[in-house]
Amino acid sequence: MHEDMGTLLNKGYGTWTRNMVIAVPFILELMATIIFSVVAVIIFLIAFVMPELASSTVADNIPPELYLEILVSLLKEKLLLFIAGILFLLILFLLIGSFFEAGAIGMCRAALLSGDTSIGQMWTYGRHHVLNLLLARTLVGLILMAGVIFLIPGVLISDNPETLATDPASTGSILLVLGAIAWFLYALIVSILLFFVEYALVVDDLDPISALEMSFVFFRKNKMGVITIIGVVVAISLALEMFGGAIGSVEMLANVWSLVYLLISVLVIKPLTTVWITRMYMDRTGKDLYSFDMYAF
């Protein structure tokens, strides 16, 4: 007998309040992302901007408004290096995200099985699953990008690409809009079908392909549950966005809310929703969960 949504949310909340350390992976991920982003900007400035600024010719004879044009020219000259740097940074951020996501899900798994978890388990699950999770995320991204095929008819039917913007009533423009809508619907369906890929991979120690298959099977057997939990997560995000929009209309509070929103997201929303989603997957795949009645509050 599976838990109903109310029971799942209530027990998941209890697990989270007992194990708020689950927020640590998300805190570390944010810190690592900020640090590497700053390092990337510094390296970019050293490699592309500083050499030109150090040139006396540029500094003395070229007005400031032309610096952007010079930078664009430099990027063209070092385009391969720039692309390589962007790809490296993308892979690095995916690797960081995969490590800490695997660690967070692993911590939730441990807490749901035994009642408690620890930061040590974050490192254990992160190291064990990081590469498989990176590959799984890459596969999901490629599947989503395959939807670009819906745009091809609109692009091919137009002899002059400029007419897509200048003549909205043209056949090419209409097909392009319909293709974009089709791509959006395709991406939405794929995202729902593969929503549990990461959880299946970590909880059941699966390879990327098996995790994709398991996510599809899980959705097929639990359609309403999957849609409901996604709806809960989206509803929480929308509620925060709406609240933030209302506060943001007050100029003095806008910057404060940005920081508060970040803290709420990292310390509460992400850990709590991860516990809920992990609990749903474990409950509906027959895992023997720790009894909520045994919690000593």
C-alpha positions, 0 to 999 in steps of 0.5 A, a space after each residue: 500500500 503506497 502512501 497518499 500524498 498527504 502522508 508522504 509530504 508530512 513524513 517527508 517534512 519530519 525527515 527533513 526537520 530531523 536531518 537539516 544537514 541535507 542542506 549542506 550539499 546545496 550550500 556547497 554547490 552554490 559556494 563552488 559555483 560562485 568560486 569557479 565563476 569568479 575564477 573563470 571571469 578572472 581568467 577571461 580578463 587575463 587571457 582576453 582583456 588585459 593584454 589589450 589594455 596593456 597595449 599603449 596604443 589601445 590605451 592612448 589612442 582608442 576611445 572607451 566606446 570602442 573597447 567592446 568592438 576590440 573585445 569582439 575582435 579578440 574573441 574572433 581571433 581566439 575563438 577556439 580557445 574561447 569555445 574550449 573554455 566555455 565547454 570546460 566550464 560547462 562540464 565543470 559546472 555539470 560535474 559539480 552539480 552532479 556530485 552534490 546532487 548525488 550526495 543530496 539524494 544519497 543523504 535523503 536515501 540514508 535518512 529515509 532508511 535509517 532515520 538519520 544521515 551525515 555529511 560523510 554519506 554525502 561524500 560517499 554517494 557523491 564520489 560513487 555516482 558523480 560520473 554516472 549522474 553526469 552521463 545521465 544528465 547529458 543524455 537527458 539534455 541531448 534528448 531534450 535538444 533533439 526537439 530542435 527537429 520541430 523547427 527544421 520545417 519552418 527554417 527550410 521552407 523560408 528561402 530568406 531567413 530574414 523573412 521569418 522576422 519581417 513577415 510573421 504571416 509567412 508560411 515559414 514563420 507560422 511553421 517556426 512558431 508551431 515548431 517552437 510550440 511542439 518543441 515546448 510540449 515535447 520538452 515538457 513531456 520528456 521532462 515529466 517522463 524522465 523526472 526520476 532519472 537522478 533518483 533512480 540512478 542514486 537510490 537503486 545504483 543504476 547505470 545511466 541507461 537503466 536509470 532512464 528506463 526506470 524513470 519511464 517505468 516509474 511514471 507509467 506505474 505512478 502517473 498521478 503521483 508523479 504529476 502531483 509531486 511535480 505540481 507541488 514543487 512548481 506551486 512552491 516555486 511559483 508562490 515564492 516568485 509571486 511573493 517576491 514580485 510583490 515585495 520587489 515592487 518596493 525598491 528598498 526591499 527588492 535587494 533584501 528579498 533576493 538574498 532571502 529568496 536565495 537562502 530559502 531556496 538553498 536551506 529549505 526548498 531544495 532539501 525539503 523537495 529532494 526528501 519528498 521526491 526521494 521518499 515517493 520513489 522509495 515508497 513506490 518501489 517497495 523500499 522498507 522506509 524508517 518508521 515515522 513513529 520511531 522518530 524521537 522529537 
